[in-house]
Amino acid sequence: MENLQINNIETLVPTCGVSNDRVQSIEVCQRIDAIKQRIDEKLNRFTDNYQRHPELKEFVTEAYNILLSPDAKRIRSIIPVLVAESLSMDVEDSLLHGVIIELLHFTSLIHDDVIDNDSYRRGYPTLNSTFAKNQAVLIGDYMLCEVVNYCLRTRYSSKVIRLVMDASRDLIAGLIIEQNVMPDNPSLEAYSKMVRRKTGSLISLSFGLPFIADKRMRAAMSCGQDFGFLFQICDDFFDRHQDKSFENIFHIMSTDDISKLWQEKFSALLSTSRKIGIESVVLDVVEYLRPYGYFLGMFERLNALSDSDSVTENILRCTRAYGG
């Protein structure tokens, strides 16, 4: 994977849609980093639970190292807090939502590593390379129990659990599509369905859970689906030389067609987010992810590979129209 992270935040070039002032760009990133720290503090506490089961201590400690790695972007757990702050919602509940999503995501990574027989995750040995595979699976199951435990602490807990279980089923279905459908049918239709289930399921929670008692919840979850699709394209771009050809969009479509698809999804994301009052959240996240090479950071690189010279300018113009 290409390392696109910029270590010195002052070298950021602000996006047109967020701000023309570098200082504001830095402030956005600092504010989101502060939220990330609050999420990490709450994640830190989950290790207390092994005191009831001391036999789990060794396993939970290894999981803890990977979970709290500084390499984790935490974007899935940061989004609900940003939404809550933007709309004066209950921030403490949104922090719980963030922890739920982060732990569910981590559970899926543990099982992914077992399936793919990966050796490293976020700079640490994977659980399946440290312990027996069956033990790694059990740790993942334990983490899923923690997800439900945190769900029970939220307001509207029964609704939260229902959405989390729906997302879990969708995520599993996405993995099945990746394994059983994509090898024989690497089409855009199959890819889109896989991404909606595999990636969009959790990011839909990120946008949707703050609206758990609000009529805008479905629209917010739709924002999450579009955001998740764009996020997956970024991941595919980074992994285009390592991924199997049937599971990476850069082996399914031309860069020009991907550019057009990106513009369509990005426009839909900004349009829906504006209607429900969270366009500033979307633009702040886009700004935050740019030094990691995501969204506009990736698109500038994608445009260098594309035959179309106007693609990035169209995206920037679109961003100006909604955020400028």
C-alpha positions in Angstrom: 0.0 0.0 0.0 1.2 3.5 -0.8 2.0 5.6 2.2 0.2 8.9 1.6 0.1 10.3 5.1 1.5 13.7 5.6 3.1 13.9 9.0 3.3 17.7 9.3 -0.2 19.0 9.3 0.9 22.5 8.4 1.8 21.2 4.9 -1.9 20.5 4.2 -3.4 22.2 1.2 -7.0 23.1 2.3 -9.9 21.9 0.1 -11.9 24.6 -1.7 -15.1 23.4 -0.2 -13.9 23.7 3.4 -11.9 26.8 3.6 -9.5 29.0 1.7 -7.6 29.6 4.9 -4.9 27.2 6.0 -5.5 28.0 9.6 -9.1 26.8 9.4 -7.9 23.6 7.7 -5.5 23.0 10.7 -8.3 23.8 13.2 -10.6 21.2 11.6 -8.0 18.5 11.9 -7.1 19.5 15.5 -10.8 19.4 16.5 -11.3 15.9 14.9 -8.0 14.7 16.5 -9.5 15.8 19.9 -12.6 13.7 19.2 -10.4 10.7 18.3 -8.6 11.0 21.6 -11.9 10.9 23.4 -12.9 7.8 21.5 -9.6 6.2 22.4 -10.1 7.0 26.1 -13.4 5.1 26.0 -12.0 2.2 24.0 -9.2 2.0 26.6 -11.8 1.1 29.3 -13.1 -2.0 27.6 -10.1 -3.9 28.8 -11.5 -3.6 32.4 -14.0 -6.3 31.5 -11.4 -9.1 31.4 -11.1 -8.8 35.2 -14.3 -10.9 35.4 -12.6 -13.5 33.2 -8.8 -13.4 34.0 -8.2 -16.2 31.5 -8.9 -13.7 28.8 -6.3 -11.2 29.9 -3.5 -12.3 27.5 -5.8 -12.3 24.5 -7.5 -9.0 25.3 -4.1 -7.3 25.8 -3.0 -8.4 22.4 -6.3 -7.2 20.9 -6.0 -3.9 22.8 -2.6 -3.2 21.2 -4.1 -3.5 17.7 -7.3 -1.7 18.6 -5.5 1.4 20.0 -2.8 1.5 17.4 -2.1 5.1 16.3 -2.4 3.9 12.7 -6.2 3.6 13.1 -8.0 6.6 11.6 -11.2 6.1 13.7 -13.2 7.8 11.0 -16.2 5.5 11.5 -16.4 6.4 15.2 -15.6 10.1 14.7 -18.4 10.8 12.4 -21.3 10.3 14.9 -19.6 12.7 17.3 -19.2 15.3 14.6 -22.9 15.0 13.7 -23.9 15.3 17.3 -21.8 18.4 17.9 -23.0 20.0 14.6 -26.7 19.5 15.4 -26.5 20.0 19.2 -27.4 16.4 19.9 -26.3 14.3 22.9 -22.5 14.0 22.5 -22.1 11.5 25.2 -24.5 9.1 23.5 -22.7 9.7 20.2 -19.4 8.8 21.8 -21.0 5.5 22.8 -22.2 5.1 19.2 -18.6 5.7 18.1 -17.3 3.0 20.4 -19.9 0.5 19.2 -19.0 1.1 15.6 -15.3 0.9 16.3 -15.5 -2.3 18.2 -17.8 -3.9 15.5 -15.3 -2.8 12.8 -12.5 -4.3 14.9 -14.4 -7.5 15.2 -14.7 -7.7 11.5 -11.0 -7.1 11.1 -10.1 -9.9 13.5 -12.3 -12.3 11.4 -10.9 -10.9 8.1 -7.4 -11.6 9.2 -8.3 -15.2 10.0 -10.0 -15.6 6.7 -7.1 -14.0 4.7 -4.4 -15.5 6.9 -2.9 -12.0 7.3 0.2 -11.6 9.6 0.1 -7.9 10.5 -2.6 -5.3 11.3 -1.9 -1.7 12.1 1.8 -2.4 12.6 1.2 -5.3 15.1 1.1 -9.1 14.6 -2.5 -10.2 13.9 -4.3 -12.3 16.6 -4.3 -15.3 14.3 -0.5 -15.1 13.9 0.0 -14.7 17.7 -2.5 -17.4 18.8 -4.2 -20.4 17.2 -6.8 -19.4 14.6 -9.7 -20.9 16.6 -8.6 -18.6 19.5 -8.5 -15.6 17.3 -12.1 -16.3 16.2 -13.1 -16.6 19.8 -11.5 -13.2 20.6 -13.6 -11.8 17.7 -16.7 -13.3 19.2 -15.8 -11.8 22.6 -15.5 -8.4 21.0 -18.9 -8.8 19.5 -20.2 -9.4 23.0 -18.6 -6.1 23.9 -20.5 -4.4 21.1 -23.8 -5.5 22.5 -22.7 -4.5 26.0 -22.1 -0.9 24.8 -25.4 -0.9 22.9 -27.2 -1.6 26.1 -25.8 1.6 27.6 -27.3 3.9 24.9 -30.6 5.6 24.8 -33.1 3.7 22.5 -30.9 0.7 23.1 -33.3 -1.8 21.5 -33.3 0.3 18.3 -29.6 0.6 18.4 -29.1 -3.2 18.8 -31.5 -3.8 15.9 -29.5 -1.5 13.6 -26.2 -2.9 14.7 -27.4 -6.5 14.1 -28.7 -5.5 10.7 -25.3 -3.9 9.8 -23.6 -7.1 11.1 -25.7 -9.3 8.8 -25.0 -7.0 5.9 -21.3 -7.0 6.5 -21.3 -10.8 6.5 -23.3 -10.9 3.3 -20.8 -8.5 1.7 -17.9 -10.8 2.6 -19.8 -13.8 1.0 -20.4 -11.8 -2.2 -16.6 -11.0 -2.2 -15.7 -14.6 -1.8 -18.4 -16.4 -3.8 -19.8 -13.9 -6.4 -17.0 -11.6 -7.4 -14.5 -14.2 -8.6 -17.0 -15.4 -11.3 -18.8 -12.1 -11.9 -16.5 -9.1 -11.4 -19.1 -6.6 -12.6 -20.0 -3.1 -11.4 -23.4 -4.4 -10.2 -21.8 -7.1 -8.1 -19.1 -4.8 -6.8 -21.6 -2.1 -5.8 -23.7 -4.7 -3.9 -20.6 -6.0 -2.2 -19.5 -2.5 -1.1 -23.0 -1.5 0.1 -22.9 -4.6 2.4 -19.3 -4.8 3.3 -18.2 -1.2 3.7 -21.4 0.8 3.6 -23.1 -1.1 6.5 -20.8 0.3 9.2 -20.4 3.8 7.8 -24.2 4.0 7.5 -24.3 3.4 11.2 -21.8 6.2 11.7 -24.2 8.7 10.0 -27.4 7.1 11.1 -27.1 6.3 14.8 -27.1 10.0 15.9 -30.5 10.3 14.2 -31.8 7.1 15.9 -35.0 9.0 17.1 -35.2 11.4 14.2 -37.1 11.1 10.9 -33.8 12.0 9.0 -32.2 8.7 10.0 -32.8 6.9 6.7 -31.4 9.9 4.7 -28.4 10.0 7.0 -27.8 6.3 6.4 -28.0 6.9 2.7 -25.2 9.5 3.2 -23.2 6.8 4.9 -23.7 4.5 1.9 -22.4 7.1 -0.5 -19.5 8.0 1.8 -18.7 4.3 2.2 -18.7 3.7 -1.6 -16.2 6.6 -2.0 -14.1 5.4 0.9 -13.9 2.0 -0.7 -12.7 3.4 -4.0 -9.9 5.1 -2.1 -8.9 1.9 -0.4 -9.0 0.1 -3.8 -6.8 2.8 -5.3 -4.2 2.2 -2.6 -4.4 -1.6 -2.9 -4.8 -1.8 -6.7 -1.4 -3.5 -7.1 -2.0 -6.0 -4.3 -5.7 -6.9 -4.5 -7.1 -9.8 -6.4 -8.3 -8.4 -9.7 -12.0 -9.4 -9.2 -12.4 -7.5 -5.9 -10.8 -4.1 -6.9 -12.7 -1.5 -8.9 -9.6 -0.4 -10.7 -9.5 -3.8 -12.4 -13.2 -3.7 -13.2 -13.5 -0.2 -14.7 -11.4 2.3 -16.5 -10.1 5.3 -14.5 -12.3 7.6 -16.6 -15.4 5.6 -15.7 -14.4 5.5 -12.1 -13.9 9.3 -12.2 -17.5 9.7 -13.5 -18.9 7.3 -10.9 -17.0 9.2 -8.2 -18.5 12.5 -9.3 -22.0 11.0 -9.2 -21.6 9.6 -5.7 -19.8 12.6 -4.3 -22.6 14.9 -5.7 -25.2 12.7 -4.1 -23.4 12.7 -0.8 -23.1 16.4 -0.6 -26.7 17.0 -1.8 -28.3 14.6 0.8 -26.0 15.8 3.6 -27.1 19.4 2.9 -30.8 18.5 3.1 -30.4 17.0 6.5 -28.1 19.7 7.9 -24.7 17.8 8.1 -22.9 19.1 5.0 -20.3 20.7 7.2 -19.6 17.4 8.8 -19.0 15.7 5.4 -16.7 18.5 4.3 -14.8 18.5 7.6 -14.2 14.7 7.2 -13.1 15.2 3.6 -10.7 17.8 4.8 -9.4 15.6 7.7 -8.9 12.6 5.4 -7.1 14.5 2.7 -3.5 14.1 4.1 -4.1 10.4 4.3 -4.7 10.4 0.6 -8.5 9.9 0.8 -11.2 11.7 -1.2 -9.8 14.8 -2.9 -6.2 13.7 -2.0 -6.8 10.4 -3.8 -8.7 12.1 -6.6 -5.7 14.3 -7.5 -3.7 11.1 -7.9 -6.5 9.4 -9.8 -6.7 12.4 -12.2 -3.0 12.0 -13.0 -3.8 8.5 -14.3 -6.9 9.5 -16.2 -7.2 10.7 -19.8 -9.6 13.4 -18.6 -8.0 16.6 -17.5 -11.3 18.1 -16.2 -12.2 15.5 -13.6 -10.6 17.0 -10.6 -11.7 20.5 -11.5 -15.3 19.2 -11.8 -15.1 17.7 -8.3 -13.6 20.9 -6.8 -16.3 22.9 -8.5 -18.9 20.6 -7.1 -17.4 21.0 -3.6 -17.4 24.8 -4.0 -21.0 24.8 -4.9 -22.1 23.0 -1.8 -19.5 24.1 0.8 -18.1 27.4 -0.5 
